[in-house]
Amino acid sequence: MESPLEKYVVAHTPAPEEALEWIEARTNVRTNYPQMLTGPVQGRLLRMLVELTGAERVLEIGTFTGYSAACMALGLPEGGHVDTVEINDELEDLIREGWERAGVAGRISLHIADAREWLKAASAGYDLVYLDADKREYPAFFSLVLPLVKPGGLIVADDVLQGGKVYADPMPGDAQTKGLAAFNDMAASDPRVEVVMLPLYDGISLIRKKY
């Protein structure tokens, strides 16, 4: 159930397209963890970031049901493209139908693969990367993704606060929390980037590559 804050924020954010509402509804029916979906507010933020940066090449790590990829594709300029990598192929039919409904299927390539292996062979030149996959792997993803991002490009990392676990004292020792804490420290201390961590939802880091 939405909190009063969430309801207020949603009410003051542009309503998502009908196709995005369809993806959200099908996610609630077809998946065990629908809360993993990037919702309408974060989706609109991603779309706006694509629009503001003028990103033409976008990479997403963690497709889930395709909602966030569709949002970013809707913000692309003419000729822009999204590559999205997902290890689980069970929801491919839902993903592709959602993109067709949103009119963005031609702007997105779905790669069913282990992201770490896919990234090792990927070509550089991405303007924006959205990271929303296995939190244990965030440090590895950061190391593999950063060389693929253009100078001045942006990495958007979701769920970086892990429900407050990353700053709890003592910090829990589960692999997800440890992975996120290591990632946050890596990004904050890397001279090649600058980071702004936003306490939105479960935490979003905006990481700009300086050179």
Residue pairs with C-beta under 8 A, 6 or more apart in sequence:
2 10
9 41
10 39
10 40
10 41
13 40
13 41
13 44
14 44
15 40
16 24
16 40
16 43
16 44
16 71
17 74
17 102
18 101
19 70
19 98
19 101
19 102
19 103
20 40
20 43
20 67
20 70
20 71
20 98
20 102
22 98
22 101
23 37
23 65
23 66
23 67
23 70
23 94
23 98
23 101
23 102
24 37
24 39
24 40
24 67
26 65
26 94
26 98
27 34
27 37
27 64
27 65
27 67
27 94
28 34
30 65
30 91
30 94
31 64
31 65
31 91
36 64
37 64
37 65
37 67
38 46
38 64
38 67
38 68
38 71
38 132
38 158
41 201
42 68
42 158
42 200
42 201
42 204
43 67
43 68
43 70
43 71
44 71
45 200
45 204
46 68
46 71
46 72
46 75
46 130
46 156
47 71
47 72
47 74
47 75
48 75
49 55
49 75
49 128
49 154
49 156
49 206
50 58
50 72
50 75
50 76
50 80
50 128
51 75
53 127
53 128
53 153
53 154
54 77
54 127
55 75
55 76
55 80
55 127
55 128
55 153
55 154
56 76
56 77
56 79
56 80
56 81
56 127
57 80
57 81
57 83
57 125
57 126
57 127
57 128
58 72
58 73
58 76
58 80
58 81
58 82
58 83
58 126
58 127
58 128
58 129
58 130
59 82
59 83
59 84
59 85
59 122
59 126
59 128
59 129
59 130
59 145
59 148
60 68
60 69
60 72
60 82
60 83
60 84
60 85
60 129
60 130
60 132
61 84
61 85
61 115
61 119
61 129
61 130
61 131
61 132
61 133
61 141
61 145
62 85
62 86
62 115
62 131
62 132
62 133
62 134
63 69
63 84
63 85
63 86
63 95
63 110
64 86
64 91
64 132
65 91
65 94
65 95
65 98
66 84
66 91
66 94
66 95
66 96
66 98
66 99
66 108
66 110
67 98
68 130
68 132
69 82
69 84
69 95
69 99
69 104
69 108
69 110
70 98
70 99
70 102
70 104
70 108
72 82
72 128
72 130
73 80
73 82
73 99
73 102
73 104
73 107
73 108
74 102
74 104
76 82
76 107
80 107
81 107
81 108
81 109
82 107
82 108
82 109
83 108
83 109
83 111
83 122
84 108
84 109
84 110
84 111
85 111
85 113
85 115
85 118
85 119
85 133
86 95
86 110
86 111
86 112
86 113
87 112
87 113
87 114
87 115
88 112
89 112
92 110
92 112
95 110
96 105
96 110
99 105
99 108
111 118
115 133
115 137
115 141
116 137
116 140
116 141
116 144
119 141
119 144
119 145
119 148
120 144
122 148
123 148
124 147
124 148
124 149
124 150
125 148
125 150
126 148
126 149
126 150
126 153
127 149
127 150
127 153
127 154
128 153
128 154
128 155
128 156
129 145
129 148
129 149
129 153
129 154
129 155
129 156
130 156
130 158
131 138
131 141
131 142
131 145
131 155
131 156
131 157
131 158
132 157
132 158
132 159
133 141
134 179
135 159
135 162
135 176
135 177
135 179
135 180
135 183
136 175
136 176
136 178
136 179
137 179
138 157
138 179
138 180
138 182
138 183
139 179
139 182
139 183
139 186
141 183
142 155
142 183
142 186
142 187
143 186
145 155
146 155
146 190
146 192
146 193
146 209
149 155
149 209
150 209
151 209
151 210
151 211
152 208
152 209
152 210
153 208
153 209
154 206
154 207
154 208
154 209
155 193
155 205
155 206
155 207
155 208
155 209
156 204
156 205
156 206
156 207
157 183
157 187
157 204
157 205
157 207
158 202
158 203
158 204
159 180
159 202
159 203
160 166
160 180
160 183
160 184
160 197
160 202
160 203
160 204
160 205
161 167
161 180
161 197
161 199
161 202
161 203
162 176
162 177
162 180
162 181
162 202
162 203
163 202
165 171
165 172
165 174
165 177
165 180
166 177
166 180
166 181
166 184
171 177
171 178
171 181
184 197
184 205
187 193
187 195
187 205
187 207
188 195
191 210
192 209
192 210
192 211
193 207
193 208
193 209
193 210
194 207
194 208
194 210
195 205
195 206
195 207
195 208
196 205
196 206
197 203
197 204
197 205
197 206
198 204
198 205
198 206
